[in-house]
Amino acid sequence: MKKIAQSLQTAFSRRLGELAVPHERWPDYLMLLRYYLDFCFRYRHPVRDAESLTPFLQKLASKGQPPERQKLADESVGIYYELMKTWAAAPEADSAKEQQRVPWDDCYRKMKEEIRIRQYSPKTFRTYAGWMQQFQDFLGNKDPVMVNSDDARRFLTHLAVDRHVVATTQNQAFNSLLFLFRHVLKAEFELGDSVKRARRSR
């Protein structure tokens, strides 16, 4: 499970104190926030998007979590959303990684909306978002505004040369990036013939 950044944990705990939440309940709130952040990471839901809360609560229900536990999760994530409204300006928000992720969170929201408009399946969103996450990691959280076709070319070549994926996997990544560039980034996607092609099979 992903750990909560120390700066976020400190700010979240301070907010619990301001809301007069009994100190002995803080570990429960923090644990459920960790569950939420881990859920969003695993299933490619934007962490700051309120629409991510419903599927998270549904997941808890499917795991047999009682209603009172789900209610507590709802409260915990609600506090997190509240905190995030001022997070960018907060002195605790000194984590470069956290700050760099914000523009990409916007990309996930935009991709989800573009896929909904085109009536693609939730599975397609998970696939495309999964490749976008890998692309983001490969670029070291580079600002999406600065991302270009050369980045895509390097990533697709990396899949074939360094990760030794098969052609179908590389094609899936290609289609995901094509959607990202055309409908989310609104940027040119011109790769030419310079991408190293993956093998058809292992």
N, C-alpha and C positions, 0 to 999 in steps of 0.2 A: 504494500500500500504506500502511496506517495505521502511524504511528510509535508506538514504545513510549514511554510517558511517562518523562521523565528520572528521576523518583523510583523507578519500577518497574525501570528499567534498572540503576540503581545498586544496588538491593536484590538484583536477580537476579544481577548480576555478583559481589556480595559472597558470595552463596550458592554460586556456582560456585567461588570461591576456597576456601570452607570445605570443599567436597567434593573439593578438590585436582584439579579439572579443569585440564589444561594450558592456560596462558593463550592459546596460539595457537589453541585450539579454541573459545574464547569467542565469536568472531564467528559461528561456525556455530550454536551454541546460541541466540544472540540472533536470528539470521536466521530460524531455524525457529520460534522463539516468535512473531516478527512474522508469519510465514506463518499460524500457528495463530490468532492474534488477528484477522487479516484474514479468514481463513476463517469464523470465528464471526460476525464482523460481516456478511459478505456473505450467509451462509446462515442467519442468525438462530439460531445455537446459543449458549446461555449459556456464557460463557467460563470460569466457575468450576465447571461441571458436568462430572464425569468422563465422562459419557456422550457428550460432544462429541468426545472423543479418537478413538474408533473411526471415525466418518465422516471425520474429518480425515486419519487414516492411510490410509483407503480412497481419499481424494482424491489423496494423494501417490502411491499405487500406480497410480492411473488415469493420472497424469501421467508415469509411467515412472520415478519416483524409485526407486533401488536399495534393497534390503532394509536395507543398513547405514545409509542415509540415513533410512529410516523408523524404524529403531531409535534413531537419534540424536534424531529428532523426538519419539519416545515418551519418552525420557529428559528432553528439554528441557521438554516440557509437564508431565511428572511433577514436575519441580523447581518449575515455576510453581504447580501445585496445592498443593504443600507450602508454598510461600511465602505463598499466599493465605490459608491457615489462620490466620496471625497478622498478615495485612496490615492489618486494621482497627485493630490496636493498635500497629502499627509507627510509629515517628516519621517514616519516609519517606512514609507515607500521608497527606500533607498536601494532596493534590489534591482540591478540592471536587468536581470532575467525577467522579473515580473513586469517591468515597464515595457520591455521589448515584445512581450507576448500580446499586449493590448491590441495593436493593429492587426495581428493575426486572428485574434478573437473576432474582430469585425469581419474578417474574411470568412470565417466559419459561419457566422450569422448570414452573411450575404450568400454564401454557397447554399445553405439550407433553404433560403428563400427562393433562389433561382431554381433549385431542384423541385421545390413545391409548386412553383408556377408551371413548370413543365410536366408536372404530375409523374415524376420519376419515383421509383420505389424507395422506401427507407434504406433498403440494402444498398442501393446505388449511392445514397448519401454517405453511408458508413464507409463504402469502398473509396469514394473520391476523397472524403475527409481524411481517411487513413493515409492515402498517398500524399495529401497536402501536408499532413503532420510530418511524414518522413522527409518531404521536400524542405519544409521549414527547418527541421533539425539539421539536414545536410547543409543548409545555408547559414546555420548558426544564428537563427532568428533575425536574419537580414530584413530590414524594413520592406514590406511588400511593395511599396511605391518604387523602390529601387530594383526590384526583381525584373529580369529580362530573359529573352530567349536563350542567351548564352548560359544562364544558370540552369535552365531546363535541359539544355544540351549536355552540360557537365553531369547533371544528376542522372539522366538516362544512360549515359555512357558508364557512369559509376556503377549502375545496376548490373550492366553486362560484364564489365571488366573486373570490378572488385567484389561484387556479390554473386556473380555467376548465375543470375536468374535466367529462366527460360524465356523464350520469345513471348509466350502468352502473358507472362507476368510483366514484362517490359511494355507490352502493348496496353495492358491495363493501366500502368503508370502513365503512359503517353496520353491515353484518353482522359485520364483524371486531370493531368496538367493542361491539356487542351481546353477542357471545361473551365478550369481555374483561370487561365489567361483570357479566354474569350468573354466569359460571363461574370467573373468576379473582379479580376484585375483590370479588365478592359484594355489589355495590352496585346501587342503583336506576338504571334507564336510562329516564328519562322526558324526552322531547325536545319533546313538544307539536307545535305547528305553526310554531314559530319558526325552523326551519332553512331557509335559502335553498336551494331545489332547483336542481340542476344541469340544464343543457339536455340533451335527449335525444340530440343529435348536435352536432358542431362546425359 
